[in-house]
């Protein structure tokens, strides 16, 4: 009688055996890992080769540097770029190149809050808190009229002189 053992190469590679299924699983896993690795490498390669640009500048309100706030750059139609933003501190902001913009035109939104000079009841804490207000006009954020053109090969330094009126 010719009995076959599980460790016999001819018999073990048969797809209906346990070892054969292990081999197929290992090959598929290796193929999946290779595809995943190549995809990740290609994607990260694309990210390194992007044309993102740093953007920096100043924001003043009524001639005074904006103490604190946020600035956002939203791509206008025809501009292929992600939205980007930065914190404004003492009037200055900087969007680093790694998180920067691609060349094109952007709607600029500036937001800042300050104490409104009133107190209100806080439902969460049950206490009294100072009421805050957005004091930058809507024409500079929700309905922004501000536009910035970001250009490749240039230092993108922007100045925004806002008015509360």
C-alpha positions in Angstrom: 0.0 0.0 0.0 1.2 3.4 -0.8 0.1 5.7 1.9 0.8 9.4 1.5 1.9 11.5 4.3 1.1 15.2 4.9 4.7 16.1 4.6 5.1 14.5 1.1 5.7 17.4 -1.3 3.5 16.0 -4.1 0.6 15.4 -1.8 1.1 18.5 0.4 0.8 21.0 -2.5 -2.6 19.6 -3.4 -5.1 22.4 -3.0 -7.5 20.3 -0.9 -5.0 19.6 1.9 -4.3 21.7 4.9 -0.8 22.5 3.8 -2.0 23.4 0.3 -4.5 25.8 1.7 -1.8 27.3 3.9 0.4 27.8 0.9 -2.4 29.5 -1.1 -3.2 31.7 1.9 0.5 32.7 2.3 0.8 33.5 -1.4 -2.4 35.6 -1.4 -1.2 37.4 1.8 2.1 38.1 0.3 0.5 39.4 -2.9 -1.9 41.6 -0.9 1.0 43.0 1.2 3.0 43.7 -1.9 0.1 45.6 -3.5 -0.5 47.5 -0.3 3.1 48.4 0.0 3.4 49.6 -3.6 0.2 51.6 -3.3 1.4 53.2 -0.1 4.8 53.9 -1.6 3.2 55.5 -4.7 0.8 57.6 -2.6 3.6 58.9 -0.3 5.7 59.6 -3.3 3.0 61.7 -4.7 2.7 63.6 -1.4 6.4 64.4 -1.4 6.2 65.7 -5.0 3.3 68.0 -4.5 3.6 71.7 -5.3 2.3 72.9 -1.9 3.4 76.4 -1.0 4.0 78.1 2.3 1.9 81.2 2.9 2.5 83.9 5.5 1.4 87.4 6.3 -0.3 89.8 8.6 -3.8 90.7 9.5 -4.7 94.1 11.0 -8.1 95.4 12.1 -8.6 99.2 12.0 -4.8 99.6 11.7 -3.9 97.4 14.7 -2.5 93.8 14.5 -5.3 91.3 15.1 -4.4 89.9 18.6 -5.7 86.4 18.0 -7.8 84.6 15.4 -7.9 82.1 12.6 -7.4 82.5 8.8 -8.6 80.0 6.2 -7.9 79.7 2.5 -10.8 78.1 0.6 -10.1 77.3 -3.1 -12.2 79.1 -5.7 -13.6 77.2 -8.6 -10.8 76.2 -11.0 -8.2 75.9 -8.3 -7.1 72.4 -7.4 -5.9 72.7 -3.9 -6.9 71.6 -0.4 -8.3 74.1 2.1 -5.6 75.4 4.5 -5.5 77.6 7.5 -3.5 79.0 10.3 -3.7 80.7 13.7 -3.2 84.4 13.8 -1.2 85.7 16.8 -0.2 89.3 17.2 -1.3 89.9 13.6 1.0 87.3 12.1 0.1 83.9 10.5 2.0 81.2 8.7 0.8 78.2 6.7 3.7 75.8 6.5 4.6 74.2 3.2 3.7 70.7 4.4 0.1 71.8 5.0 0.2 74.6 2.4 -1.7 75.6 -0.7 -1.2 74.8 -4.4 -1.1 77.7 -6.8 -4.5 79.3 -7.5 -7.1 81.7 -6.2 -8.6 81.4 -2.8 -11.4 83.0 -0.8 -9.9 84.1 2.5 -11.9 83.9 5.8 -10.7 85.6 9.0 -12.4 84.9 12.3 -11.8 86.2 15.8 -13.7 86.3 19.0 -13.6 88.6 22.0 -15.5 89.2 25.2 -18.8 91.0 24.6 -18.9 92.7 27.9 -21.9 90.7 29.2 -22.3 87.5 31.2 -24.7 84.7 30.4 -25.8 81.5 32.1 -23.9 78.4 30.9 -26.3 75.4 30.7 -23.5 72.9 30.8 -21.7 74.1 33.9 -24.6 75.8 35.5 -22.4 78.8 36.2 -22.2 82.3 34.7 -19.7 82.9 31.9 -18.5 85.8 29.9 -20.3 86.0 26.5 -18.0 86.0 23.5 -18.7 87.6 20.1 -17.3 87.2 16.6 -16.3 90.7 15.8 -14.8 90.3 12.4 -17.5 91.4 9.8 -19.2 88.7 7.8 -17.7 90.2 4.6 -14.4 88.8 5.9 -15.5 85.3 6.8 -19.0 83.8 6.1 -19.6 86.1 3.1 -16.0 86.8 2.5 -15.0 89.3 -0.2 -11.3 88.7 0.5 -9.4 86.9 -2.3 -5.7 85.8 -2.4 -3.8 84.6 -5.4 -1.1 82.1 -4.6 1.7 81.8 -7.1 4.4 79.2 -7.6 8.0 80.4 -7.6 7.2 83.4 -5.5 7.2 84.2 -1.8 3.5 84.3 -0.9 3.4 87.0 1.7 -0.1 88.5 2.2 -1.4 91.5 4.0 -5.0 91.9 5.0 -6.1 95.3 6.4 -9.6 94.8 7.8 -12.1 97.2 9.4 -14.8 96.5 11.9 -17.1 98.9 10.2 
